[in-house]
Amino acid sequence: MHSSPSATVKLKSATAQVVELFSSDGNVVSNNFVALTDNKHLEGADYIVPVIRKSVDTPGVAKVLNAVDAKLTTDAISKLNLDVTAKQELPPAVAKTWLASVGG
């Protein structure tokens, strides 16, 4: 997932002081944006969870998904998103490289 490009442009150009971006948006890291604490809990958290059909839910598949899920942090997703959006790399290639780097 990634956030609106216009929000990033507004923040970088100082036409806005605060914008809403996904924490996994690669632009947050690449631009050294500062995440503010939502102490009023105005924005609900989004969590990435694996979802599969019941017909393919086997112990082996669950084990693989859980192993990947354990390593897929917000920081990792941010870098993967940045590789796809800023570096224009293909998502399957980015995913394959990442999986190899974490022992998948």
Secondary structure, 3 states (H helix, E strand, C coil): CCCCHHHHHHHHCCCCCCCCCCCCCHHHHHCCCCCCCCCCCCCCCCCCCCCCCHHHCCHHHHHHHHHHHHHCCHHHHHHHHHHHHCCCCCHHHHHHHHHHHCCC
